[in-house]
Amino acid sequence: MAAIKSAIPTRRFDAVIVGAGGSGMRASLQLAEAGLNVAVLSKVFPTRSHTVAAQGGIGASLGNMSEDNWFWHMFDTVKGGDYLGDQDAIEFMCREAPKVVYELEHFGMPFDRNADGTIYQRPFGGHTANFGEKPVQRACAAADRTGHALLHTLYQRNVRARTHFFVEWMAIDLIRDAEGDVVGVVALEMETGEVMMLEAKQTIFATGGAGRIWAASTNAFINTGDGMGMAARAGLPLQDMEFWQFHPTGVAGAGVLITEGVRGEGGILVNSQGERFMERYAPTLKDLAPRDFVSRSMDQEIKEGRGCGPNKDHVMLDLRHIGADTIQKRLPSILEIAHKFANVDATKEPIPVVPTIHYQMGGIPTNIHGQVVTTKNGSNEIVNGLYAIGECACVSVHGANRLGTNSLLDLLVFGRAAGNHIVASNLKARSNKELPADAADVALERLSRIENSTGSERVQDVANAIRKTMQQHCGVFRTDELLQEGYKEIMELDERRKHVSFKDKSKVFNTARVEALELDNLIETAKATITSANARKESRGAHAHRDYEKRDDDNWMKHTLWYSEGNRLDYKPVVTKPLTVETFKPKARTF
Ligand SMILES: Cc1cc2nc3c(=O)[nH]c(=O)nc-3n(C[C@H](O)[C@H](O)[C@H](O)COP(=O)(O)OP(=O)(O)OC[C@H]3O[C@@H](n4cnc5c(N)ncnc54)[C@H](O)[C@@H]3O)c2cc1C
């Protein structure tokens, strides 16, 4: 295979970023503005990355609506994550939050405004004043299109800074040299099928989440876990993959997201008896309790027969009392989504909603600079040349359950931090490391397997089977039996996946090749998730286990590390010591 190497075109950069969502473009901006030669690859046009779909807001304790501070934000994030988040990283993120939001404002982001000209902020789930006393308005919003405004702002700044965009280029695999250092990626131009090697002194993964391993998901179709797949194949671990967030309000039957901002603006959840049931489950925060909590409460209502509709399989989100004027001003896209996907006029009728997969708390393990870290003999080891940021990374600031608005914040804080760390390393003065002779082997072997396979499996059948298994066996509530069966099925699907082929080899579209390559990433993410979930014998945050209903801090207050090779698990301790303040000690999570 090595002989083919010389035939593959190669381009050389200071830094290559895979992913043009909020995290990738925040990092590229930092690098390009410092004069570095930066390439950003994306499977879609940059402003179509999933960040564009973010609706509700960015969390930062600006205190524009009432008193607020970063320490309260930190407490909410630690507690919201059920004490699995690393407190040093959480402190760093919450302290940086106002800075990155004001920076965006100066970049020209069109935030909504208060009468006095300051940024408008709305309440969001789990965000409180004075350590849980009452809800606080912390989500900085641009109507219900915050991600859209954010992504366009960042794209325009990047164009000005002369970032090189490789649009509709798919990274296939990492290039690691004999010392284990990452020296670039192999990529495919999706239109032509051309393969190229991109050499980089630093490679940054910003590939987003993998919500498409579930059948019902709020995620874009491109969210297939490519960063996780590439990392896993390169021998790197994935952290805390058992923790996936179900958003309480996906449109029933369609999966499309209805932002938590609707409840922030006063919307309430009701069951078939017209009861505002969240008052029973979370007397203080009610409908604005954290997402894992609300999703479980909804599931419980449905299981106990108080669901709505002919099949009693969803509940209702009622926002009529907010008033048509406020709905049109603050939630215009929600009106549109309710109309298009549920056929209701949300100013006059409630919207049918159901918990829907939304966000992965786990990912590629990193430190607060975004550097990828593995663990060897109990101590952390940095992988030279590789960073990960955004949803594909696990810093970990979200622990076992992310608070709404903390992801856009995570993209900005750690995208910027990774950029700064690379700039400070004086990259310009260093030359690129030599590419190894077998640089493209892993990628080419995959391409050749897919191209030449005579197997009888179809890509879509295997991908759909993965989604069905994950949906049935790894849902809002889990049991040993469900997880064990799910594990078996996913391992069988891993075998089937190796035998996918194209029906008519003379007429293969590049889109089909891309889907086959994505399937390899879906399966790695699904294996990581079900293996990690099957092993964790407790309930914590989004991992709600019927057979072990309590959180078990004595045995399970630790991060999971999953390795593809041998499908094996390892664990590492949670960082409970913050940077400058005292540790928040685990407490019962009531709201
Ligand atoms: C509907 C919805 C609403 C949300 N609302 C909010 C909100 O209000 N507030 C909040 O804080 N969070 C919200 N979230 C979560 C948040 O938006 C995401 O976690 C975040 O935007 C992810 O950003 P990212 O930069 O990590 O990746 P993404 O924005 O997902 O971008 C991933 C990029 O990677 C590229 N890519 C992937 N694989 C490859 C490959 N192999 N080769 C080349 N390129 C590749 C893609 O083309 C894309 O450019 C929401 C999420 C969803 C789905």
The ligand as an SDF file (V2000), in Angstrom:
LIG
                    3D

 53 58  0  0  0  0  0  0  0  0999 V2000
  -31.2900   21.6410   16.9100 C   0  0  0  0  0  0  0  0  0  0  0  0
  -30.2250   21.9910   17.9020 C   0  0  0  0  0  0  0  0  0  0  0  0
  -30.3440   23.1280   18.7010 C   0  0  0  0  0  0  0  0  0  0  0  0
  -29.3460   23.4660   19.6240 C   0  0  0  0  0  0  0  0  0  0  0  0
  -29.4880   24.5970   20.3920 N   0  0  0  0  0  0  0  0  0  0  0  0
  -28.4940   24.9510   21.2440 C   0  0  0  0  0  0  0  0  0  0  0  0
  -28.5590   26.1720   21.9930 C   0  0  0  0  0  0  0  0  0  0  0  0
  -29.4850   26.9650   21.8790 O   0  0  0  0  0  0  0  0  0  0  0  0
  -27.5380   26.4600   22.8400 N   0  0  0  0  0  0  0  0  0  0  0  0
  -26.4600   25.6300   22.9990 C   0  0  0  0  0  0  0  0  0  0  0  0
  -25.5760   25.9570   23.7660 O   0  0  0  0  0  0  0  0  0  0  0  0
  -26.3720   24.4820   22.2840 N   0  0  0  0  0  0  0  0  0  0  0  0
  -27.3550   24.1320   21.4170 C   0  0  0  0  0  0  0  0  0  0  0  0
  -27.2450   22.9600   20.7000 N   0  0  0  0  0  0  0  0  0  0  0  0
  -25.9880   22.2000   20.7600 C   0  0  0  0  0  0  0  0  0  0  0  0
  -24.9360   22.8860   19.9180 C   0  0  0  0  0  0  0  0  0  0  0  0
  -25.5380   23.6040   18.8840 O   0  0  0  0  0  0  0  0  0  0  0  0
  -23.9470   21.8920   19.3280 C   0  0  0  0  0  0  0  0  0  0  0  0
  -23.4170   21.1060   20.3490 O   0  0  0  0  0  0  0  0  0  0  0  0
  -22.8020   22.6370   18.6540 C   0  0  0  0  0  0  0  0  0  0  0  0
  -23.3020   23.5700   17.7320 O   0  0  0  0  0  0  0  0  0  0  0  0
  -21.8080   21.7220   17.9690 C   0  0  0  0  0  0  0  0  0  0  0  0
  -20.8300   22.5350   17.3550 O   0  0  0  0  0  0  0  0  0  0  0  0
  -19.4790   21.9390   16.8080 P   0  0  0  0  0  0  0  0  0  0  0  0
  -18.6300   23.0830   16.3980 O   0  0  0  0  0  0  0  0  0  0  0  0
  -18.9240   20.9850   17.7880 O   0  0  0  0  0  0  0  0  0  0  0  0
  -19.9250   21.0900   15.5440 O   0  0  0  0  0  0  0  0  0  0  0  0
  -20.9920   21.3060   14.3600 P   0  0  0  0  0  0  0  0  0  0  0  0
  -21.6070   22.6410   14.3470 O   0  0  0  0  0  0  0  0  0  0  0  0
  -21.9000   20.1230   14.4030 O   0  0  0  0  0  0  0  0  0  0  0  0
  -20.0660   21.2110   13.0870 O   0  0  0  0  0  0  0  0  0  0  0  0
  -19.3790   20.0280   12.7360 C   0  0  0  0  0  0  0  0  0  0  0  0
  -18.5300   20.3210   11.5260 C   0  0  0  0  0  0  0  0  0  0  0  0
  -17.6990   19.2260   11.2540 O   0  0  0  0  0  0  0  0  0  0  0  0
  -17.7300   18.9320    9.8840 C   0  0  0  0  0  0  0  0  0  0  0  0
  -17.3720   17.5240    9.7330 N   0  0  0  0  0  0  0  0  0  0  0  0
  -17.8340   16.4500   10.4080 C   0  0  0  0  0  0  0  0  0  0  0  0
  -17.2020   15.3440   10.0100 N   0  0  0  0  0  0  0  0  0  0  0  0
  -16.3240   15.7200    9.0550 C   0  0  0  0  0  0  0  0  0  0  0  0
  -15.3830   15.0320    8.2530 C   0  0  0  0  0  0  0  0  0  0  0  0
  -15.2110   13.7040    8.3160 N   0  0  0  0  0  0  0  0  0  0  0  0
  -14.6490   15.7480    7.3750 N   0  0  0  0  0  0  0  0  0  0  0  0
  -14.8020   17.0920    7.2300 C   0  0  0  0  0  0  0  0  0  0  0  0
  -15.6680   17.7840    7.9930 N   0  0  0  0  0  0  0  0  0  0  0  0
  -16.4210   17.1090    8.8880 C   0  0  0  0  0  0  0  0  0  0  0  0
  -19.1120   19.2950    9.4420 C   0  0  0  0  0  0  0  0  0  0  0  0
  -19.1690   19.5120    8.0580 O   0  0  0  0  0  0  0  0  0  0  0  0
  -19.3140   20.5850   10.2550 C   0  0  0  0  0  0  0  0  0  0  0  0
  -18.7090   21.6660    9.5710 O   0  0  0  0  0  0  0  0  0  0  0  0
  -28.2250   22.6200   19.7670 C   0  0  0  0  0  0  0  0  0  0  0  0
  -28.1000   21.4950   18.9660 C   0  0  0  0  0  0  0  0  0  0  0  0
  -29.0970   21.1650   18.0580 C   0  0  0  0  0  0  0  0  0  0  0  0
  -28.9350   19.8970   17.2580 C   0  0  0  0  0  0  0  0  0  0  0  0
  1  2  1  0
  2  3  1  0
  2 52  2  0
  3  4  2  0
  4  5  1  0
  4 50  1  0
  5  6  2  0
  6  7  1  0
  6 13  1  0
  7  8  2  0
  7  9  1  0
  9 10  1  0
 10 11  2  0
 10 12  1  0
 12 13  2  0
 13 14  1  0
 14 15  1  0
 14 50  1  0
 15 16  1  0
 16 17  1  0
 16 18  1  0
 18 19  1  0
 18 20  1  0
 20 21  1  0
 20 22  1  0
 22 23  1  0
 23 24  1  0
 24 25  2  0
 24 26  1  0
 24 27  1  0
 27 28  1  0
 28 29  2  0
 28 30  1  0
 28 31  1  0
 31 32  1  0
 32 33  1  0
 33 34  1  0
 33 48  1  0
 34 35  1  0
 35 36  1  0
 35 46  1  0
 36 37  1  0
 36 45  1  0
 37 38  2  0
 38 39  1  0
 39 40  1  0
 39 45  2  0
 40 41  1  0
 40 42  2  0
 42 43  1  0
 43 44  2  0
 44 45  1  0
 46 47  1  0
 46 48  1  0
 48 49  1  0
 50 51  2  0
 51 52  1  0
 52 53  1  0
M  END
$$$$
